[in-house]
């Protein structure tokens, strides 16, 4: 994660925010007193929240584990060619 001083952040606010949003990479902003904060795009923050929700849900993690085992055995769901075209938009 890139890190900049709060002064550089303030002086280059527009370009640094654009960088955070377009690259989907958080930016650590450090203050002279030593405390820091992180700037992240709303889209990335929402994705992180969804990930945390899944990781904190025992039922969802169990479903994922079962799905991985099913896939490893080659016994998972196999969509038809028509369904694959619909899914991929072809």
N, CA, C and O of each residue as an XYZ file, in Angstrom:
360
protein
N       0.852     -1.158      0.000
C       0.000      0.000      0.000
C       0.905      1.230      0.000
O       1.831      1.344      0.803
N       0.617      2.124     -0.902
C       1.375      3.374     -0.982
C       1.052      4.244      0.230
O      -0.051      4.192      0.774
N       2.023      5.035      0.637
C       1.849      5.898      1.793
C       2.303      7.311      1.438
O       3.336      7.491      0.793
N       1.529      8.313      1.860
C       1.891      9.714      1.633
C       1.637     10.498      2.914
O       0.864     10.076      3.775
N       2.293     11.634      3.023
C       2.067     12.500      4.178
C       0.737     13.218      4.001
O       0.227     13.340      2.887
N       0.189     13.686      5.095
C      -1.082     14.400      5.037
C      -0.929     15.685      4.220
O      -1.871     16.107      3.550
N       0.253     16.310      4.271
C       0.484     17.519      3.474
C       0.453     17.209      1.983
O      -0.170     17.936      1.209
N       1.126     16.131      1.577
C       1.104     15.742      0.165
C      -0.314     15.358     -0.249
O      -0.749     15.678     -1.355
N      -1.029     14.677      0.633
C      -2.407     14.292      0.345
C      -3.270     15.529      0.111
O      -4.027     15.595     -0.859
N      -3.151     16.496      0.997
C      -3.937     17.734      0.872
C      -3.577     18.472     -0.423
O      -4.463     18.949     -1.131
N      -2.282     18.566     -0.731
C      -1.834     19.304     -1.911
C      -2.213     18.620     -3.219
O      -2.360     19.284     -4.245
N      -2.372     17.309     -3.191
C      -2.655     16.530     -4.407
C      -3.951     15.748     -4.289
O      -4.084     14.667     -4.862
N      -4.895     16.287     -3.557
C      -6.126     15.575     -3.229
C      -6.808     14.983     -4.456
O      -7.098     13.787     -4.485
N      -7.062     15.795     -5.454
C      -7.822     15.332     -6.624
C      -7.117     14.171     -7.327
O      -7.745     13.154     -7.620
N      -5.834     14.312     -7.595
C      -5.125     13.251     -8.326
C      -4.971     11.986     -7.487
O      -5.060     10.878     -8.015
N      -4.741     12.141     -6.188
C      -4.597     10.962     -5.339
C      -5.917     10.215     -5.191
O      -5.935      8.984     -5.188
N      -7.010     10.941     -5.069
C      -8.319     10.288     -4.997
C      -8.611      9.562     -6.303
O      -9.098      8.432     -6.292
N      -8.318     10.200     -7.415
C      -8.524      9.549     -8.720
C      -7.702      8.269     -8.811
O      -8.171      7.263     -9.343
N      -6.487      8.306     -8.298
C      -5.608      7.125     -8.298
C      -6.213      6.008     -7.460
O      -6.226      4.853     -7.887
N      -6.710      6.333     -6.280
C      -7.326      5.336     -5.392
C      -8.512      4.681     -6.082
O      -8.666      3.460     -6.045
N      -9.348      5.495     -6.710
C     -10.556      4.979     -7.351
C     -10.223      4.157     -8.591
O     -10.768      3.068     -8.770
N      -9.344      4.658     -9.444
C      -9.068      3.969    -10.712
C      -8.219      2.711    -10.548
O      -8.415      1.738    -11.276
N      -7.286      2.719     -9.611
C      -6.406      1.562     -9.419
C      -6.969      0.542     -8.432
O      -6.463     -0.576     -8.337
N      -8.001      0.919     -7.707
C      -8.571      0.048     -6.666
C      -7.510     -0.357     -5.653
O      -7.440     -1.508     -5.222
N      -6.680      0.627     -5.282
C      -5.647      0.403     -4.271
C      -5.813      1.435     -3.169
O      -5.906      2.629     -3.455
N      -5.850      1.002     -1.920
C      -5.969      1.965     -0.830
C      -4.707      2.822     -0.704
O      -3.635      2.447     -1.178
N      -4.856      3.957     -0.067
C      -3.751      4.884      0.143
C      -3.654      5.189      1.629
O      -4.630      5.619      2.243
N      -2.483      4.968      2.207
C      -2.261      5.279      3.614
C      -1.755      6.718      3.715
O      -0.783      7.093      3.060
N      -2.423      7.507      4.536
C      -2.038      8.902      4.736
C      -1.523      9.040      6.168
O      -2.240      8.765      7.130
N      -0.272      9.471      6.289
C       0.355      9.568      7.606
C       0.360     11.014      8.089
O       0.545     11.957      7.320
N       0.153     11.143      9.372
C       0.165     12.463     10.001
C       1.458     12.628     10.781
O       2.084     11.651     11.194
N       1.840     13.865     10.973
C       3.088     14.177     11.672
C       3.117     13.571     13.073
O       4.171     13.151     13.550
N       1.965     13.528     13.726
C       1.888     12.973     15.084
C       2.029     11.457     15.089
O       2.078     10.844     16.155
N       2.094     10.849     13.912
C       2.288      9.412     13.831
C       1.040      8.625     13.523
O       1.123      7.482     13.073
N      -0.115      9.213     13.758
C      -1.353      8.512     13.432
C      -1.587      8.561     11.936
O      -1.155      9.493     11.258
N      -2.267      7.559     11.432
C      -2.502      7.476      9.995
C      -3.950      7.100      9.732
O      -4.663      6.635     10.621
N      -4.368      7.312      8.494
C      -5.675      6.844      8.052
C      -5.547      6.312      6.639
O      -4.565      6.581      5.947
N      -6.535      5.564      6.222
C      -6.505      4.931      4.915
C      -7.666      5.448      4.083
O      -8.795      5.555      4.562
N      -7.369      5.769      2.824
C      -8.389      6.203      1.878
C      -8.638      5.035      0.931
O      -7.705      4.470      0.360
N      -9.907      4.686      0.776
C     -10.299      3.569     -0.083
C     -11.556      3.973     -0.844
O     -12.385      4.715     -0.318
N     -11.702      3.497     -2.060
C     -12.892      3.841     -2.837
C     -14.128      3.206     -2.209
O     -14.036      2.182     -1.532
N     -15.266      3.815     -2.437
C     -16.523      3.280     -1.900
C     -16.774      1.874     -2.438
O     -17.221      0.997     -1.700
N     -16.490      1.658     -3.709
C     -16.697      0.333     -4.308
C     -15.842     -0.719     -3.612
O     -16.321     -1.812     -3.309
N     -14.585     -0.391     -3.362
C     -13.694     -1.337     -2.692
C     -14.118     -1.563     -1.246
O     -14.041     -2.685     -0.745
N     -14.564     -0.505     -0.571
C     -15.029     -0.634      0.808
C     -16.235     -1.556      0.878
O     -16.320     -2.409      1.761
N     -17.172     -1.384     -0.055
C     -18.362     -2.247     -0.076
C     -17.972     -3.700     -0.328
O     -18.528     -4.610      0.286
N     -17.021     -3.915     -1.226
C     -16.559     -5.276     -1.502
C     -15.914     -5.888     -0.257
O     -16.135     -7.061      0.044
N     -15.124     -5.101      0.460
C     -14.509     -5.578      1.697
C     -15.575     -5.936      2.735
O     -15.445     -6.936      3.441
N     -16.614     -5.129      2.824
C     -17.690     -5.407      3.775
C     -18.402     -6.711      3.423
O     -18.742     -7.496      4.308
N     -18.625     -6.940      2.132
C     -19.263     -8.188      1.701
C     -18.383     -9.387      2.051
O     -18.878    -10.413      2.518
N     -17.080     -9.250      1.824
C     -16.142    -10.323      2.149
C     -16.163    -10.614      3.645
O     -16.207    -11.775      4.053
N     -16.132     -9.572      4.456
C     -16.187     -9.766      5.908
C     -17.476    -10.459      6.322
O     -17.471    -11.316      7.205
N     -18.576    -10.089      5.685
C     -19.862    -10.725      6.001
C     -19.802    -12.227      5.721
O     -20.244    -13.038      6.536
N     -19.256    -12.584      4.569
C     -19.157    -14.006      4.211
C     -18.241    -14.736      5.198
O     -18.578    -15.814      5.687
N     -17.082    -14.139      5.484
C     -16.127    -14.786      6.385
C     -16.674    -14.951      7.804
O     -16.274    -15.870      8.518
N     -17.571    -14.081      8.208
C     -18.130    -14.149      9.550
C     -19.355    -15.046      9.633
O     -19.850    -15.318     10.727
N     -19.848    -15.509      8.492
C     -21.038    -16.355      8.468
C     -20.629    -17.823      8.419
O     -20.081    -18.295      7.423
N     -20.899    -18.523      9.489
C     -20.554    -19.939      9.557
C     -21.266    -20.729      8.456
O     -20.676    -21.616      7.839
N     -22.536    -20.402      8.217
C     -23.313    -21.124      7.205
C     -22.739    -20.902      5.802
O     -22.614    -21.849      5.027
N     -22.392    -19.656      5.477
C     -21.822    -19.381      4.149
C     -20.462    -20.049      3.982
O     -20.168    -20.590      2.916
N     -19.634    -20.017      5.013
C     -18.323    -20.659      4.932
C     -18.472    -22.167      4.772
O     -17.679    -22.799      4.075
N     -19.481    -22.746      5.412
C     -19.735    -24.181      5.257
C     -20.148    -24.484      3.818
O     -19.686    -25.462      3.230
N     -21.019    -23.645      3.251
C     -21.438    -23.836      1.856
C     -20.244    -23.747      0.912
O     -20.137    -24.530     -0.031
N     -19.357    -22.806      1.161
C     -18.165    -22.648      0.317
C     -17.285    -23.887      0.434
O     -16.799    -24.402     -0.573
N     -17.079    -24.366      1.657
C     -16.268    -25.567      1.864
C     -16.842    -26.781      1.154
O     -16.111    -27.557      0.538
N     -18.160    -26.939      1.245
C     -18.811    -28.058      0.562
C     -18.689    -27.917     -0.947
O     -18.493    -28.906     -1.654
N     -18.803    -26.712     -1.432
C     -18.688    -26.466     -2.868
C     -17.278    -26.790     -3.377
O     -17.115    -27.352     -4.460
N     -16.274    -26.434     -2.591
C     -14.886    -26.735     -2.964
C     -14.684    -28.243     -3.035
O     -14.051    -28.743     -3.964
N     -15.218    -28.966     -2.060
C     -15.085    -30.425     -2.056
C     -15.817    -31.045     -3.251
O     -15.301    -31.958     -3.895
N     -17.003    -30.549     -3.537
C     -17.776    -31.052     -4.674
C     -17.012    -30.814     -5.977
O     -16.938    -31.689     -6.840
N     -16.449    -29.617     -6.097
C     -15.680    -29.282     -7.302
C     -14.446    -30.185     -7.432
O     -14.129    -30.653     -8.526
N     -13.770    -30.421     -6.336
C     -12.564    -31.262     -6.361
C     -12.887    -32.684     -6.805
O     -12.062    -33.340     -7.440
N     -14.077    -33.160     -6.474
C     -14.497    -34.500     -6.887
C     -15.030    -34.505     -8.320
O     -15.287    -35.570     -8.882
N     -15.196    -33.340     -8.905
C     -15.748    -33.247    -10.257
C     -17.230    -33.557    -10.285
O     -17.769    -33.954    -11.318
N     -17.896    -33.375     -9.144
C     -19.306    -33.735     -9.039
C     -20.207    -32.510     -8.943
O     -21.368    -32.623     -8.547
N     -19.692    -31.362     -9.294
C     -20.474    -30.137     -9.166
C     -21.471    -29.948    -10.295
O     -21.546    -30.745    -11.229
N     -22.219    -28.889    -10.181
C     -23.220    -28.527    -11.184
C     -22.531    -28.215    -12.507
O     -21.513    -27.523    -12.534
N     -23.084    -28.723    -13.598
C     -22.543    -28.464    -14.926
C     -23.637    -27.838    -15.790
O     -24.568    -28.522    -16.216
N     -23.519    -26.540    -16.041
C     -24.539    -25.891    -16.862
C     -24.457    -26.367    -18.311
O     -23.399    -26.783    -18.782
N     -25.588    -26.299    -19.004
C     -25.615    -26.644    -20.427
C     -24.911    -25.553    -21.214
O     -24.637    -24.474    -20.687
N     -24.620    -25.835    -22.474
C     -23.988    -24.826    -23.327
C     -24.861    -23.571    -23.428
O     -24.353    -22.450    -23.439
N     -26.168    -23.774    -23.501
C     -27.101    -22.653    -23.581
C     -27.036    -21.809    -22.301
O     -27.045    -20.580    -22.368
N     -26.971    -22.455    -21.159
C     -26.875    -21.732    -19.898
C     -25.541    -20.974    -19.808
O     -25.496    -19.840    -19.332
N     -24.468    -21.607    -20.265
C     -23.172    -20.931    -20.262
C     -23.201    -19.686    -21.140
O     -22.662    -18.645    -20.765
N     -23.832    -19.791    -22.311
C     -23.954    -18.625    -23.198
C     -24.739    -17.512    -22.526
O     -24.403    -16.336    -22.665
N     -25.770    -17.876    -21.807
C     -26.581    -16.887    -21.108
C     -25.787    -16.221    -19.984
O     -25.869    -15.008    -19.786
N     -25.022    -17.025    -19.256
C     -24.220    -16.508    -18.154
C     -23.135    -15.561    -18.669
O     -22.919    -14.487    -18.107
N     -22.460    -15.967    -19.735
C     -21.358    -15.169    -20.250
C     -21.803    -14.079    -21.203
O     -20.996    -13.232    -21.586
N     -23.055    -14.080    -21.590
C     -23.572    -13.035    -22.467
C     -23.202    -13.217    -23.931
O     -23.210    -12.255    -24.699
N     -22.882    -14.430    -24.316
C     -22.503    -14.695    -25.712
C     -23.709    -15.028    -26.550
O     -23.579    -15.278    -27.748
